[in-house]
Amino acid sequence: MQRLHALWQRERRFTSDVAHELRSPLQALVWQARLARTQPHIPEGQAALVQVEQEALRAGELLTQLLALARADAPGAEPAEPVDLAALVREVVARLQPMVDARGQHVQTRLQPAIVWGHPTLIHLAVRNLVDNALRHTPSGSRVDVRLGCEPDGAVVLQVVDDGGAAQRALQAASDRGGLGVGLGLVQRIAEREGALLQRVEPPPSWTTAYQLRWPRGAVR
């Protein structure tokens, strides 16, 4: 009963986080659309249209991720197979590079070869959200380091560290209060499904924040 209650509480918290994350861009869509309608031919109106597009894309991306998570639990879902984590990380970073350039940030990878057993789509989604979380919660000019390696006991660890300062410390404080936010909430759910563990760990010197996904030896191929 305690385990079921804890699961129910986690589901309620996740649902609440999703509702909050969707409400924000939808409210922004309404206000920006009104501004664009009432002031169509001035710079503020044009800026509002750009904001409408960005918020619509944000809401759509969140729904796409939730659908991917739902499909993974459906009958006939994608089968588990060996996943090349180093190649997957390179693909994720390459897809995020336009956002990195636009924000004036810098992403570096330090990757050792590592293969884990799991569902490629879900693991890709988890890694993307982990890196995206670091980018979105750090200011322009910040650094993000993505590190992949093996521990002496055979476990595989994917770590994302950043030097984002106050914004990330605020996110950590929210995490301490029990709310990870939708991005990290999705990573948490996927990690549980894939036999991995999401951890917030002590960052290396000169860095601010570090999150990692850890696959125990039994999940490594």
C-alpha positions as CSV (number, residue, x, y, z in Angstrom):
1,M,0.0,0.0,0.0
2,Q,2.8,2.4,0.8
3,R,4.4,1.7,-2.6
4,L,1.1,2.3,-4.4
5,H,0.5,5.5,-2.5
6,A,4.0,6.8,-3.4
7,L,3.4,5.9,-7.0
8,W,0.0,7.7,-6.9
9,Q,1.6,10.8,-5.4
10,R,4.4,10.8,-8.0
11,E,1.7,10.6,-10.8
12,R,-0.2,13.4,-9.3
13,R,2.9,15.6,-9.1
14,F,3.9,14.8,-12.6
15,T,0.3,15.5,-13.9
16,S,0.4,18.8,-12.0
17,D,3.7,19.8,-13.6
18,V,2.5,18.9,-17.1
19,A,-0.7,21.0,-16.6
20,H,1.5,24.0,-15.4
21,E,3.9,23.7,-18.3
22,L,1.1,23.6,-20.8
23,R,-0.9,26.4,-19.2
24,S,2.0,28.8,-19.5
25,P,2.5,28.7,-23.2
26,L,-1.2,28.5,-23.9
27,Q,-1.8,31.7,-21.8
28,A,1.1,33.3,-23.6
29,L,-0.5,32.4,-26.9
30,V,-3.7,34.1,-26.0
31,W,-2.1,37.3,-24.9
32,Q,0.4,37.6,-27.8
33,A,-2.3,36.7,-30.3
34,R,-4.5,39.6,-28.9
35,L,-1.6,42.0,-29.1
36,A,-0.8,40.9,-32.7
37,R,-4.5,41.3,-33.7
38,T,-4.9,44.8,-32.2
39,Q,-1.5,46.1,-33.3
40,P,-0.7,44.2,-36.6
41,H,1.4,46.9,-38.3
42,I,3.8,48.0,-35.6
43,P,7.0,46.3,-34.3
44,E,5.2,45.1,-31.1
45,G,2.6,43.3,-33.2
46,Q,5.3,41.6,-35.3
47,A,7.2,40.6,-32.1
48,A,4.0,39.2,-30.7
49,L,3.5,36.9,-33.8
50,V,7.1,35.6,-33.3
51,Q,6.2,34.9,-29.7
52,V,3.0,33.1,-30.7
53,E,5.1,30.8,-33.0
54,Q,7.6,30.0,-30.3
55,E,5.0,29.3,-27.6
56,A,3.0,27.1,-30.0
57,L,6.2,25.1,-30.8
58,R,6.9,24.7,-27.1
59,A,3.5,23.4,-26.4
60,G,3.6,21.1,-29.4
61,E,7.0,19.7,-28.4
62,L,5.8,18.9,-24.9
63,L,2.7,17.1,-26.3
64,T,5.0,15.1,-28.7
65,Q,7.1,14.0,-25.8
66,L,4.1,12.9,-23.7
67,L,2.7,11.0,-26.7
68,A,6.1,9.2,-27.1
69,L,6.0,8.2,-23.5
70,A,2.5,7.0,-23.8
71,R,3.2,4.9,-26.9
72,A,6.1,3.2,-25.1
73,D,3.6,1.7,-22.7
74,A,1.2,0.6,-25.4
75,P,0.9,-2.9,-26.8
76,G,3.3,-3.5,-29.7
77,A,5.7,-0.7,-28.6
78,E,9.2,-0.4,-29.8
79,P,11.3,-3.4,-28.7
80,A,14.4,-3.1,-26.5
81,E,17.7,-3.3,-28.2
82,P,21.4,-2.4,-27.8
83,V,21.7,1.5,-27.8
84,D,25.0,3.2,-28.7
85,L,25.0,6.0,-26.1
86,A,27.9,7.9,-27.6
87,A,26.3,8.1,-31.0
88,L,23.0,9.0,-29.5
89,V,24.5,11.9,-27.5
90,R,26.3,13.2,-30.6
91,E,22.9,13.2,-32.5
92,V,21.1,15.0,-29.6
93,V,23.8,17.7,-29.4
94,A,23.8,18.2,-33.2
95,R,20.0,18.7,-33.2
96,L,20.3,21.2,-30.3
97,Q,23.1,23.1,-31.9
98,P,20.9,25.8,-33.5
99,M,19.5,26.7,-30.1
100,V,23.0,26.7,-28.6
101,D,24.3,29.1,-31.2
102,A,21.3,31.4,-30.9
103,R,21.8,31.6,-27.1
104,G,25.5,32.1,-27.3
105,Q,26.2,29.0,-25.3
106,H,28.8,26.3,-25.6
107,V,28.4,22.6,-25.4
108,Q,31.3,20.2,-25.2
109,T,31.2,16.4,-25.2
110,R,33.6,13.9,-23.6
111,L,32.3,10.5,-24.6
112,Q,33.7,7.0,-24.1
113,P,32.1,4.1,-26.0
114,A,29.1,2.6,-24.1
115,I,26.3,0.3,-25.1
116,V,23.2,-0.1,-22.9
117,W,20.1,-2.3,-23.4
118,G,16.9,-0.3,-23.8
119,H,14.4,1.5,-26.1
120,P,16.2,4.0,-28.4
121,T,13.3,6.4,-28.7
122,L,12.9,6.8,-24.9
123,I,16.6,7.0,-24.2
124,H,17.0,9.6,-26.9
125,L,14.1,11.6,-25.3
126,A,15.7,11.3,-21.8
127,V,19.1,12.5,-23.0
128,R,17.6,15.4,-25.0
129,N,15.6,16.6,-22.0
130,L,18.6,16.3,-19.8
131,V,20.8,18.5,-22.1
132,D,17.9,20.8,-23.0
133,N,17.2,21.4,-19.3
134,A,20.8,22.6,-18.8
135,L,20.6,24.9,-21.8
136,R,17.2,26.4,-21.0
137,H,18.0,27.1,-17.3
138,T,21.4,28.8,-17.9
139,P,22.1,32.3,-19.3
140,S,23.7,33.3,-22.6
141,G,27.4,32.5,-22.6
142,S,27.2,29.6,-20.2
143,R,29.0,26.2,-20.7
144,V,27.4,22.8,-20.8
145,D,29.5,19.6,-20.6
146,V,28.1,16.2,-21.6
147,R,30.2,13.3,-20.2
148,L,29.8,9.6,-20.8
149,G,32.0,6.9,-19.2
150,C,32.1,3.7,-17.3
151,E,32.6,3.2,-13.5
152,P,34.8,0.5,-12.0
153,D,31.8,-1.6,-11.2
154,G,30.7,-1.7,-14.8
155,A,28.0,0.9,-14.6
156,V,27.5,3.4,-17.3
157,V,27.1,7.1,-16.4
158,L,25.9,9.9,-18.6
159,Q,26.5,13.3,-16.8
160,V,25.4,16.8,-17.9
161,V,27.1,19.6,-16.0
162,D,26.8,23.4,-16.4
163,D,28.1,26.6,-15.0
164,G,24.8,28.4,-15.1
165,G,24.8,30.0,-11.7
166,A,21.7,31.4,-9.9
167,A,19.1,30.2,-12.4
168,Q,20.1,26.6,-11.9
169,R,20.4,26.9,-8.2
170,A,16.8,28.0,-8.1
171,L,15.9,24.9,-10.1
172,Q,17.8,22.8,-7.6
173,A,15.8,24.3,-4.8
174,A,12.6,23.4,-6.6
175,S,13.9,19.9,-6.9
176,D,14.6,19.7,-3.2
177,R,10.9,20.6,-2.6
178,G,9.8,17.6,-4.7
179,G,9.2,19.2,-8.1
180,L,11.6,18.4,-11.0
181,G,9.7,20.2,-13.7
182,V,8.3,18.4,-16.8
183,G,11.7,18.0,-18.5
184,L,13.4,16.3,-15.7
185,G,10.1,14.6,-14.7
186,L,10.1,12.9,-18.1
187,V,13.8,11.9,-17.6
188,Q,12.8,10.4,-14.2
189,R,10.0,8.4,-15.7
190,I,12.0,7.1,-18.6
191,A,14.9,6.2,-16.3
192,E,12.6,4.1,-14.1
193,R,11.3,2.3,-17.2
194,E,14.7,1.7,-18.7
195,G,16.4,0.4,-15.5
196,A,18.5,3.6,-15.0
197,L,18.7,6.1,-12.2
198,L,18.4,9.9,-12.5
199,Q,20.6,11.6,-9.9
200,R,21.6,15.1,-9.0
201,V,25.2,14.9,-7.9
202,E,27.9,17.3,-6.6
203,P,29.3,19.2,-9.6
204,P,33.0,19.2,-10.4
205,P,35.1,22.3,-9.4
206,S,34.2,25.5,-11.3
207,W,30.8,24.0,-12.3
208,T,27.4,24.8,-10.8
209,T,25.1,21.9,-11.5
210,A,25.4,18.2,-12.4
211,Y,22.7,15.7,-13.2
212,Q,23.4,12.2,-14.4
213,L,21.8,9.0,-15.7
214,R,23.3,5.9,-14.3
215,W,22.8,2.4,-15.8
216,P,23.9,-0.4,-13.5
217,R,26.0,-3.2,-14.7
218,G,23.0,-5.4,-15.5
219,A,21.6,-2.9,-18.0
220,V,24.9,-2.7,-19.9
221,R,25.7,-4.8,-22.9
